[in-house]
Amino acid sequence: MARIEIKGLTKRYTDGFEALHHTDLSIEQGEFIVIVGPSGCGKSTLLRLIAGLEEPSAGTIAINGRDITHLPPAERGVAMVFQSYALYPHLTVAENIAFPLKVARRPKAEIAERVAKVAASLELEELLDRRPRALSGGQRQRVSIGRAIVRQPDVLLLDEPLSNLDSELRVRMRHEFARLHQQLGRTMVYVTHDQLEAMTLANRIVVMANGRVEQVGAPLDLYAHPASLAVAAAIGSPAMNLIPATIWGTGDDGVMVRLADGSVVTVAAQPGGGHVGEMVTLGVRPEHLLPDPGGAFQGPVELFERLGPLSFAHLGGPGHAQPIVAQLPGDRHVSLGERLRVGVAPGNARLFDATGKAWPMAA
């Protein structure tokens, strides 16, 4: 197992574009860290810097106290699994897995023993004599993982490894990764744009936006207490409703904000952080919007999604820049065009200021 310490890491290209701004990040031994964010946010750049595939413009990377910032990839004790399987088509599964050990000139007996052990852990024993073209997508991905872990790296890096798979196979492979982490106990750093993968796999999630780390924390902590609009948008499915509003005043329950249609919502936020008329963003999770005759949110149902035990109604209407999504009980049926009115308790709403930073909640 390995501990990764990143300090002041920056990546700036010759054209002046800064793909990764000053970044500090500590990853503990044996952690499963998932880096999530939209395309172009810098998450793959960060992974490639750890792997040694990119040269940093500033900062340091250390693994178990050893500075690896400028070491070649082969000397870092890391292995990487890419989005594309990158298997050698003319080699069998066994030969693909064994390839890094052959390059390292390991003894044949050791190679055979390690390949057999890895194949057993990934349930590839029956496929060792096949070539990649005879494998399914999930089997190819398992072979690419096997080729990475056969070297027994301190750190396993995974760059969107499930993005080429269909939805059913992605679910199965998520289970594989969780099982693999439990079995190996290795430090794993996993990059994805899929927040569902992040929520289900990670010990901690790193949310990135615009080349910066926005927040680091346990999945449920980030879900319940997003530090910024970028985190609120990245974590949760369906996403948090983000609604433009203005500060209306303060009351016993917190800060009151006015929506575009004139409705007023109270948020259990600390008063004094802004002035009346200031533009803010109101954030509400779909499950916190409850049927309420006096609720501040109303509109016709533009889309109704029934997903087993849960249902989601998308409400449109004047003043809504985009539909507001409300979670309904699974047995609740609504019709398109039907008007619904919902509200939110002050403690379940969140505020974000004009810069996108979360407003402190009341104690």
N, C-alpha and C positions, 0 to 999 in steps of 0.2 A: 504494500500500500504506500501511497505517496501523498504528501502535502504540497500544494502549489501556492506560491506567494507571488502575486503580480503587483508591481509598484510603478506608478507613473507611466504605464505602457501607452505609447502613442504610435500611430501609423499615418504618415503624411506622404503623399505621392509627389512626383516631380512637378505636376501641374498645380500644386498647391492644395489639392483636395485632401482633407483630413478625414480618413475613413474611420479612425478610432481616436477619440480625444483622451486626454489624461485619465487613465483607468487604474484603480486600485481594486484588487479582488483577492480574497483568501479562500482557498478550497481545502477542506480538511481531508485527512486520510480516510479512504473508503467511501467518500460521499458520492452520491449520484447528483451531479449538478446539471440542470437543463437551462440553456441560454435561449430565450425566446424573444421574438420581435419581428416586425415587418421586414420585407425584402429591402436590402440596402442599409440596414440599421447598424451594421458592423459586427454582427455575431459570428459570421464565418471568418471575417478578418481576424478577430480575436482568437478563434480556434486555430487558424493557420499560423498565427504568431507563436502560439504555444507549441505547435508541431514543428516549427522551424522552417515552414514553407514560405514565410514572409520575414523580411528583416525589419525590426522595429525602428522607428525614427527616434524614439527616446524610451526610457524606462527599462525595467529589468523583469526577468522571469526566473524563479528559483523553484526547484523540486527537491524536497527534503533538505533544504538549506544549500543546495548546490546551484550556483548560478549557471543557467543553461542558455542565457539570452542569445549568445552568438555561436552556440554549438551547432553542428550539422544535425539533421533529424535523426540519423542513425545512432547518435551518441546521447540522446536525451532520455532514453528509457520510456518513450511513448510510442503508441501505435495508433493509426488512424483508419477509420472506416468511412468511405466516401459515399456520396449520394448514388453515383454509378458504381456498379459492383467491381469493375476493373479487374475481372478474372481473365486469366490467360486461356483463350478458347481451345488451344491445342493440348492443354494439360488436363489430366483427370482432377477430380475433387481432391484426392490425396496429394497429388503433385502440387496443386495450387496452395493447399494448406502448408505443405512442407517447404515451399519455395524460399521463404525468408531464412529458414534454418540451413538450407543448402547454400545460399549465398554467404551465410556466416560460417560455412564449412564445419557444421556440427557433425559428430559421428553418426553413421547410418543407424545404429541401434537407438541412439537418443532421438533421432528424427522420427523413427518408426513409433517409439513409445509416446512421444509428445503428440504426434498426429492422431494416434489411436485414442489418447485421452481426450483431446479436443473434439474429435468426431463423436465420441460417446456423450460428452457434455452437451453437444448441439444436435444430437440425434441424427448424425450423418453417416453412421456405420454402413447402412445399406446403399449409400450413394458414392462411396469412395472411388469406384472404378468408372463412374460416369464423367462425361465432359459437360461443361456449362450449358451447352445448347440443349441438353436433355433434362435440364432442371427447371423448376418453376421459379418465379421471382423470389418467393420467400426462401427457397432452398439456396438460391444464388447468394442472397444476402447473408444467410447463415454461414456459407462457405467464406465469404469475405470477412465476416467476424472471426471465423476460425483461423484464417490466415493472419489476422491481426493479433489474436491472443496467444497463438502458438509460441510467440517469442517471449511470453510471460512479461509483458511490459508493466511498468509501474503505473502508467496512466493510459486509459483507453479513450480516444477522442472519436466522436461520431458526428459527422456532418450531414444532417437531414437524411439518415439512412432509410427512412420509410417512405420518402416522398414519391418513389416510383411504383409503389404497391397499391392495389385496390383496397377499399375501405375494410372489407372483411379480413384481409390478410394483415392490414396494419394493426387491427385489434389483436390478432394472434401474436404478431411480432412484438407488440408492446409487452405482452405477457412474457415472451422469450427474453427480452431485455431485462425485465424486472427479475426473472428467475436467474439469469446469468449474473446479474450484479450480486444477488444474494449468494450465489455459488462461488464466484471468484473473489468477492470482497475487494475488488480493485477500485481505485478512484476513476470515475467515469465522468466525462464532460460531453454533453449531448446538445447539439444545436438543432433547433427546429423553428418553424413559423407556426406550428400547430399547437395552440395553447392546451388542447386536450391531452396531447402527449406530455406536455410539461406538467400538467396537474396530476396525471396518473403515475408518472415515473419518478419525479424529482424528490430528493430530500430537501433541496432548496432550489428556487428558481431565480435566475438572473434576467431581469427584463431590460432590454436595450431599445433605444430610439435615437436616431440621428447621431450614431457613433458614440453614444454615452450610455453608461449604466444608470438606469433610472431608479431601480430598487432591487434589493436582494433579500429573499426571505422564504419561509416555508410557504407552500402553495396556498393554504387556507388563510395565512396572515396577509398575503398579497391580495387575495380575493376580498377579504373583509376590510382591509385598510390600505387601499392603493395610495401611494405617495404622490401620484401625478395622473394627469389625463392619459398619458401614454400607457401607464400600468393598468388603469381602469379599462382602457380599450383592448389591451392585450390579454387580460385574464378574465375568463368567464364566457360561457356559451349557453344561451345567447349572451351577447355582450351587454355591459351596463348601459342603460339609457342615459345619454348625455344631452342635456337640454339647456339651451341658452336662457339666462335669467338676469335680473338686476336685483341688487340689494334694496329691500323695501323698508327694513327697520329691524328692531330687536324686540324680543318679548321674553316672558318667563321661561319658555321652552328653548330659546336659542335665537338664531338669525332667521328672519323672514325674507323670502325672495319672491319676486313677482315674475310670472311667466309672460310670454308674448300675448296670450289671450286675456291677460288681466288676473288670472288666478294667482293665489298666494300660497306658498308652501313654507312650512316651518322646518328648519334643520337644526338638530341639536349640535350646533357648532359654537365655538367660542366667539362671543361678540367682540367688537373692537378691532377686527382685522381689516375692515374696509369702511367705506362711506356710502351713504344712501345714493342710489343711482349707479353705483359701480357695476360693471358687467362681470358676471361670474358664470360658471357652468354647474348645473345641478346634476348630480349622478344618482341614479336609482336602479338597483338590480330588479330584473323582471319578477323574481319571487317575492319581492317586498311591496309590489303593487297589489293591493287587495280591493275587492269590490266595496265601494263606499258611495252612498247617495250624495254625500257632500264633498267627495274627493276632488282634487284639483285637476286631475287628468281625465279627459273625456274625448271621445271621437268614435267614428264608425269603424267597424272591423274591416280592414282591407285584406287581411290574410289570417287564416286560422290553421294552426299546425297541431295535429293530434299525434303525440309521440308516446304511445303506451300510457303509462300512469300520469304523464304530464301533458298539458296543452298550453299553447302560446297564442295569444291574440295580439295582432299588430294593429294598433289604433292610429288612424290618420286624423286629419282635421286642420282647421285654421291655426296658424301659429306653430305648427309642428314642422320643423325643418326636415325631419325624417320620422317614420312611424315610431310610436312608443310601444314597446313589447311588454305585455303583462302575462305572467304565468297564472294559469287557471287550474283548478282541480281536473283530474283526468276524466271525470264523468260529466263535466260541464260542457254543454253543447251551445255554440253560438252560431249565428248565421252571418254571412257576409253582408255588410251594410248595417247590421244591428249596432246601436250606440251603447257603449259601455262607459261607466264612470268608475274610476279607481283612485285610491289615495295611498299615502305612505306615512308611516309613523315617523316622527322627527328623528328618532335614533337610527333609523334605517336609511336615511338620505345622506348624501355627501356633497360637499361644496369644493369647487376648484377655482382658484383666482384666475385673473387674466393671463398670467404666465403659465397656467396649467398645473400649478402646485396645489396639493390638497390643503384645504383649510383645516386648522386644528379642531378636533371635536371637543365638546364639553366634557368635563371630567365626570 
